[in-house]
Amino acid sequence: MSTTPHQPPAIVVKLGGSCLDSLNGPWWDDLARLGQERPLVLVHGWSRPLQRLDSRHRQPEAILRDRYGNQSRWTTPKVLDDIRTVSTALSEEILEELHQRAMTTERLLGSDGVISAGPAERLWWQDHQLIELDNLVGPPTSVNTAPLKHARPGHIPLLTPLARNTAGQEVNTDADRAAAAVAGALRAAELVVVTNVSHLMVDGKPVRRVAAQTATRLRDTVATDGMRKKLRAACEALAQNVERVIIGNAPLTALLTARTGTIITRD
């Protein structure tokens, strides 16, 4: 995103599907105050609402692991339909929170020419065997920033992180990594990952600040599941010259001023 001397660089905020229910009025008040001063882009997840929609999304077999240990939701055309259903409802709720606070907004669907995805991993562990499975997923590979450049103080785009692969298929893509790709493409100052935990924890203790190299080591040794993906996304954002990534569960100003949360930096 190009900026002028009067407009600071954007902040990309990923709203985790695991914590959206817990974001109360004061949290949204804080976001709106920040959004009147800084250009914000929101990217939302949908994990918990999807699990509530249908019990099959809560079953262990709904999550696949590839040969590298990365997890992914097994996404079929029906699962994509369910993701569209819950993401539409979530977007309406988020946009209403912003409208109530005098923010203008727009919803963008990543698969409508915003996020491009690479090919999916073909081999997945199932019943303790690596087998070839069709999975409508793909890692984000590029972001068309033109629709996102409307972000400005007082106006917040909200992005649903579906994507379009090279075959033209709509696919599921990891929301944390999508937010990292958006932050990198926009040359954002910060990526804030709002989740259901207060910090990255190591040996039962909160990590308040860590460099990317250490974050990569922790990702591959002690982090599991959702935090592993968040650390991967954080390092991808930093590699694209985002200044810092913050992970936590608090109002944005508290995270940005390092009163809480885990800050990940390039050095």
Secondary structure, 3 states (H helix, E strand, C coil): CCCCCCCCCCEEEEECCCCHHHCCHHHHHHHHHHHCCCCEEEEECCHHHHHHHCHHHHCHHHEEEECCCCEEECCCHHHHHHHHHHHHHHHHHHHHHHHCCCCEEEEEECCCCCEEECCCCCEEEECCEEEECCCCECCEEEECCHHHHHCECCEEEEEECEEEECCCCEEECCHHHHHHHHHHHHCCCEEEEECCCCCEEECCEEECEEEHHHHHHHHHHCCCHHHHHHHHHHHHHHHCCCCEEEEECCCHHHHHCCCCCEEEECC
